[in-house]
Amino acid sequence: MISTYAVDGQGLHRTEIGCDEPLRDGAIWIDLLHPSPEEEGRVEGFLGIEVPTREEMREIETSNRLYEEDGTLYMTATVVTKLDTDHPENSQITFILSHDRLITNRYVDPLPFRRFISYAERHPVQCASGAAVLAGLLEALVNRIADVLERVGADLDATSGQIFTPVSRRHGRTAPRDFRRILESVGRQGDLNSRARETLASLGRLLVFLQQASHPQLNEEIGARLRTIATDIAQMSDHATFLGNKVQFILDATLGMINIDQNNILKIFSVVTVFLLPPSVIGAVFGMNFEVIPTSGHPWGFWIAIGVMVFSAVVPFLIFKRRGWL
């Protein structure tokens, strides 16, 4: 699908181009969303540029992502999408800044694009040129990543509270903690944070290339906006690194708590074994098939043996209790 955006008195005005409808001058932004090869060819023929294919957008070499050709800037960034689902994904978006307009080629429709379009429809000053639209889109992407990092930080704080808060007791029993669910939560937060860091790194490289490039639309006002975005990305990258370290710390703490719980279970079995060992020995002695066994013929012999076994189990229990081993 091809959409063109022109500026009028209210802001950006969107026009969807049909299959047989020709492209016209006057648009400062041409947006390709899930374009077909035919649609890419129409834009290439109209503007005299080369639109990267989806396979070319996925290449990770910087020379294939950030380059200038005949005065046109080609910039491909990796952006995390589907952030409100349990399975976020990384997708590529290409920004092409030609002499007088911006062209975007994308196969996803992230929320920052929709937010910027809605905002630009009411603020014409913020979208007076293709470079201004590019700066606005980058600002929207960075703001979205900031929201993601804030959410990851809040989720990590909640998870940390679940791990380190003293375990509550219900009806005299300790309420168990679901460490499997905690590990799954930490894993999701770590994955989301790593994808956000990858997006920030990609946008950071794009901004460095854009600031070093010479283009007629990159005036002082756009340069100031780009420098502000670059500063935000640097600060957010540091915060993402901090969150990554926190994810690792919480993961280690969770695994440590799991080991403690497992050791407590093994401790219970060991203590029970110690308590039952002396009665087992006494029962084995009095159960031997010899003709002469002390108290075997006594009327109270059975109860004496039972008492000795109970006594041999209670004494270790009291000793362990007094020493604080239980």
HELIX and SHEET records of a PDB file:
HELIX    1   1 PRO A   37  LEU A   47  1                                  11    
HELIX    2   2 ARG A   54  MET A   57  1                                   4    
HELIX    3   3 THR A   62  ARG A   65  1                                   4    
HELIX    4   4 LEU A  111  ALA A  120  1                                  10    
HELIX    5   5 PRO A  124  CYS A  127  5                                   4    
HELIX    6   6 GLY A  130  PHE A  164  1                                  35    
HELIX    7   7 PHE A  179  GLN A  212  1                                  34    
HELIX    8   8 GLU A  220  PHE A  286  1                                  67    
HELIX    9   9 GLY A  301  ARG A  323  1                                  23    
SHEET    1   A 7 LEU A  12  ILE A  17  0                                        
SHEET    2   A 7 ILE A   2  VAL A   7 -1                                        
SHEET    3   A 7 TRP A  29  LEU A  33 -1                                        
SHEET    4   A 7 LEU A 102  ARG A 106  1                                        
SHEET    5   A 7 GLU A  89  LEU A  97 -1                                        
SHEET    6   A 7 THR A  72  THR A  81 -1                                        
SHEET    7   A 7 LEU A  66  GLU A  69 -1                                        
SHEET    1   B 2 ARG A 169  ARG A 170  0                                        
SHEET    2   B 2 ARG A 173  THR A 174 -1                                        
END                                                                             
